[in-house]
Amino acid sequence: MSLTEEWLIDGYNVYHAWRRSERALTLGDYLSRLADIASSPAPSGSARRFLVVLDGAGDDADLTPYCTDRCRVVRSGRVSADTCMERLIFELKAVRLLTLVSDDRAVRQLAIGAGCRCLGAAEFIAQQAAHRRERANDQETRRMLNENRFNRPFEKLL
């Protein structure tokens, strides 16, 4: 039985970092991408569950299309996302292994002190891109094996 990896994500922090490399990325596209990432197996083969915290109050109904059994998106309400995540770190850490994704130094230090694994936004984005490339290569290899019954990559060079 594999464990489920629990991830607490500073929503706007990671979104703005991702927009630095992909200017056209909308908030909806970003949240859909996180839901897709959460639904795919982690590099370790275990399942992942994301909790994405967005700053501010508002109607959570507009976030419902992006919520799945593996990805939940919540607003921080009247407190900042950092304050909300600090509370969640202690609630979730008591029962699960937890990874925090944020560039906020104070929240990261608190999470490290609580025994959480921490990733910066850029590190998380790079990790997901590498994992996506690896999955694409695996799919190509499987396709080639099914077509040829064995892998002969040298034929492409002929």
N, C-alpha and C positions, 0 to 999 in steps of 0.2 A: 504494500500500500504506500503510495507516495503522499507526501504532505502537500498541502496547499500553501503557496507562497502568498503572504498578505502584504500588499503595497499601499502605503499612504502617500498620495501625490498632491503636492502644492499646485493646484490646477492652473492658475494664471501665471505662476512662476515658470512652469514648464511650457505653457502655451506661448508666452512671449519669447522664450529661448528658441522654441521651434520656429517661430515666425521670423527670427533673424536669418534663418537659412531658407525658409519657404515663405516669402512675403504674401502669397495669395492664400495661405492657410486660414480658413475661417474657424471660429470657435466650434461650430458644428462639425466641421471636417476633423478637427483635432479630437473632439470627444468621441466621434465615430472611430477614429484611428485607435484611441486608447481602448475602446470596447473590443475592437478586433484583436489588439495585442493581448488583452486579458483572456480572450477566448482561445488563443493558441497556446500550445504547451511552452513552458519556459525552456531555455537551453538545457537546464538540468533534467527536463522531462516531466517535472511536476506541474501541477495546475497552478494558475495565478488568480488572485482576486484583487481588484483595484478599488480603492476608495479615493475618489478625486474630490478635493475640497476647493470650492470657488469662493472668493471674497464676496461679502455683501448679502443683502436680503433680497428676496424676490419670490416669484411664483415658481415652485419646483416643477410645475406641470410642463414647462418648456424644456426641462432636462430629462423628462421621462423617455423620450425616444432614444436617448443615449445610454440608458440604464439596462443592464442585462443581469443575469444571475452571477456573472463574474466581474461586472463593472458597475459601481454605484457612484453617482455624481450628486453631491450635496452642496448647499450654500452655507456659509459660516453664520449667517444671520446678523445679529446686532454686534457680534464680536468680530475681530479680524480673523482671517484664515489661519494665521500663525497661532493665535490663542486657541482656536478650535482644534488645530492639529496637536498642540501641546496636550490638551485634554484627551484627545483620541489616542495619542501615544501611550498614555498610562492605562486607558481602558483596554486597548487592543493588546498591548504588550503583556498584560496579566494573563492572557489566555493563548497567545499566538506568537510565532516568530514574525517579525515585522521589518519591512524595508521602507525607509522614508526617502522620498525624492523631493528635494528642495534645495535652493541656493541660500536660503535664510540661515545665517550662521547661528543665531540663538536657538532656533528650532533644531538644527542639526546637532548642536552640542548637547541639548537636552535629550535628544533621541539616542545619541551615543552613550550618554550617561545611563540611559534606561536599557542599554544593551541591544539597540536596534542597529541594523545595517543601514548605511546612508549613501545615497548617490546624489551628485549634483545634477541639475537639469541637462547640461550638455553631455555628461557621462551617460545618463539614461537614454538620451536621444541616439548617441553613438552606439550604445549597446543594442538598441532596438533595430537600428539600421544594419548592423553586423548580423544580427539574428535573422532579419528578413532576407539578407543576401544568402546566408547559409541555407535557409529553407528553400529559396529559389534554386540554388545549386543542387540540393537534395532532390527536388522535384524533377529537375532536368536529368539528373542521373537515373532516377527511376523510370522516366519516360524512355531514355535511351536503352535501358536494360529491357524494358517491355518490348520495344520495337525490334531490337537486335538479339534479344535473349542473352546478350552479354555486352559489355561495354568496350567499344573500340573507338576511342576518341581520335586515334591517329587517322582514321578514314576521312575526317573532316579536312585534314591537311592535304590529302591527295587530290 
